[in-house]
Amino acid sequence: MKADELKKLEKYLRGTLKSPTLTVKALPRKNDTAEVYMADEFVGLISKDEEEGELSYHFTMTILDIDLD
């Protein structure tokens, strides 16, 4: 993903999740995926999906059962 795209996603997620420490970082060898962090903690991935002329992004966050305790 391009730098301007990452900044737009970061701004959107910061506002939506109300987390000013959230950052979106590009993956070096993946043009369609970025990592999401809150402070220094990895929380998920964003994947870019371009299908039939439409662009969307998928945010995936895994929650372990031990995190719920």
Backbone bond lengths (Angstrom), bond angles and torsions (degrees), N, CA, C in turn:
res aa  C-N    CA-C-N  psi(-1)  N-CA   C-N-CA  omega(-1)  CA-C   N-CA-C  phi
1 M - - - 1.443 - - 1.523 109.15 -
2 K 1.291 115.62 150.52 1.460 121.26 -179.30 1.525 110.17 -81.22
3 A 1.340 115.15 159.17 1.469 121.27 -176.70 1.524 112.26 -58.62
4 D 1.332 118.38 -41.94 1.468 119.88 -179.25 1.524 111.52 -67.13
5 E 1.307 116.54 -33.23 1.471 121.92 177.19 1.531 110.50 -66.89
6 L 1.333 116.28 -42.94 1.464 121.01 178.57 1.522 110.96 -62.64
7 K 1.325 117.12 -41.22 1.476 121.16 179.33 1.526 111.46 -64.26
8 K 1.321 117.25 -40.41 1.468 120.78 178.37 1.524 110.47 -64.14
9 L 1.329 116.77 -43.52 1.466 120.71 178.70 1.522 110.61 -63.98
10 E 1.335 116.12 -42.76 1.466 120.94 179.15 1.520 110.84 -61.03
11 K 1.313 117.50 -45.44 1.469 121.45 179.51 1.529 110.43 -61.90
12 Y 1.321 116.26 -44.50 1.465 120.37 -179.96 1.540 110.95 -62.19
13 L 1.330 117.10 -48.28 1.467 120.15 -178.24 1.526 112.05 -67.36
14 R 1.328 117.52 -37.89 1.472 119.88 177.54 1.517 110.52 -59.18
15 G 1.314 117.05 -43.42 1.459 120.78 179.60 1.516 112.50 -70.85
16 T 1.307 116.63 -43.86 1.464 121.18 -177.65 1.523 112.15 -67.50
17 L 1.335 116.66 -43.34 1.466 121.20 -177.84 1.523 112.91 -93.50
18 K 1.334 116.10 0.52 1.468 122.17 178.29 1.531 111.66 52.49
19 S 1.340 114.57 50.37 1.459 120.60 -178.81 1.526 110.36 -133.50
20 P 1.327 117.41 99.94 1.461 120.21 -179.66 1.529 113.66 -67.99
21 T 1.331 117.73 -15.77 1.473 120.30 -179.83 1.522 112.46 -90.48
22 L 1.319 118.14 -1.26 1.459 121.67 -178.58 1.529 110.21 -68.73
23 T 1.331 116.43 134.59 1.463 121.46 175.51 1.520 109.60 -131.47
24 V 1.333 115.12 149.99 1.458 122.54 176.89 1.522 106.64 -117.29
25 K 1.335 116.50 122.75 1.464 121.69 -175.47 1.529 110.31 -121.45
26 A 1.321 115.07 135.26 1.464 120.52 178.53 1.522 110.47 -68.39
27 L 1.305 115.70 148.36 1.457 121.24 171.23 1.529 107.43 -90.29
28 P 1.324 118.17 133.96 1.465 121.22 -172.95 1.534 115.77 -55.80
29 R 1.309 118.79 -41.36 1.460 120.14 -174.90 1.518 114.16 -110.86
30 K 1.314 117.12 12.93 1.470 121.20 -179.58 1.519 108.69 -122.77
31 N 1.322 117.12 116.22 1.462 121.27 -178.29 1.519 113.01 -82.46
32 D 1.335 117.06 -9.49 1.463 119.48 -174.46 1.528 113.58 -121.49
33 T 1.348 116.93 13.01 1.462 120.39 -177.01 1.526 110.36 -139.89
34 A 1.338 116.25 143.89 1.463 122.17 176.90 1.527 108.96 -137.77
35 E 1.332 115.65 157.01 1.458 121.43 178.09 1.525 109.79 -98.91
36 V 1.333 115.53 148.01 1.465 121.66 178.50 1.525 108.28 -116.07
37 Y 1.332 115.48 131.73 1.468 122.44 179.75 1.519 109.65 -126.19
38 M 1.328 116.01 146.64 1.462 122.63 167.66 1.514 105.25 -116.30
39 A 1.331 114.90 114.75 1.465 122.00 -167.78 1.526 105.78 58.49
40 D 1.326 119.02 -122.29 1.465 121.21 179.95 1.523 112.85 -102.71
41 E 1.322 117.45 7.94 1.465 120.85 -175.84 1.533 111.80 -98.68
42 F 1.324 115.54 124.83 1.458 121.27 176.60 1.525 109.13 -67.26
43 V 1.348 116.82 129.88 1.463 119.59 -179.30 1.522 114.01 -122.20
44 G 1.333 118.20 -15.32 1.458 117.38 179.80 1.513 113.76 172.07
45 L 1.331 114.20 -175.08 1.458 122.68 -179.24 1.522 110.62 -124.93
46 I 1.315 115.52 148.03 1.463 121.58 171.24 1.520 107.04 -115.76
47 S 1.320 116.28 128.39 1.455 122.00 177.11 1.517 109.46 -113.76
48 K 1.305 115.63 137.78 1.461 122.60 178.51 1.523 108.24 -92.12
49 D 1.332 115.68 134.79 1.466 120.94 -178.34 1.523 109.57 -129.98
50 E 1.312 116.13 114.83 1.459 121.81 176.45 1.526 107.77 -113.19
51 E 1.324 115.27 110.74 1.458 120.45 -176.91 1.517 110.00 -138.81
52 E 1.306 115.97 129.77 1.465 122.96 177.98 1.529 112.17 51.88
53 G 1.335 116.02 40.01 1.456 120.56 177.47 1.510 115.23 80.06
54 E 1.314 118.07 1.09 1.472 121.96 179.14 1.524 109.74 -108.63
55 L 1.319 115.58 142.05 1.452 122.44 -179.36 1.525 109.52 -112.15
56 S 1.336 115.80 131.97 1.460 120.19 175.29 1.521 108.42 -144.89
57 Y 1.319 115.00 165.75 1.459 121.92 179.17 1.519 108.07 -127.53
58 H 1.324 115.75 141.22 1.462 121.50 179.03 1.528 108.67 -116.69
59 F 1.326 115.94 123.84 1.462 121.30 177.96 1.518 107.56 -101.83
60 T 1.336 116.29 123.34 1.457 122.12 -179.51 1.523 109.34 -117.54
61 M 1.330 114.82 125.05 1.472 120.79 179.58 1.523 108.11 -130.46
62 T 1.304 116.51 122.44 1.457 121.49 179.08 1.533 108.50 -94.27
63 I 1.331 115.81 132.74 1.460 121.91 178.27 1.520 107.43 -117.25
64 L 1.321 116.48 117.90 1.460 121.57 179.24 1.528 110.03 -80.76
65 D 1.307 115.86 149.39 1.477 119.09 -179.66 1.519 111.89 -61.57
66 I 1.343 117.59 -31.15 1.476 119.05 -179.48 1.529 111.44 -70.84
67 D 1.343 117.29 -20.68 1.455 120.56 176.98 1.527 111.40 -73.76
68 L 1.307 118.07 -18.05 1.463 121.83 -177.94 1.514 113.45 -85.67
69 D 1.312 117.57 -9.66 1.469 121.45 -179.34 1.506 112.43 -79.64
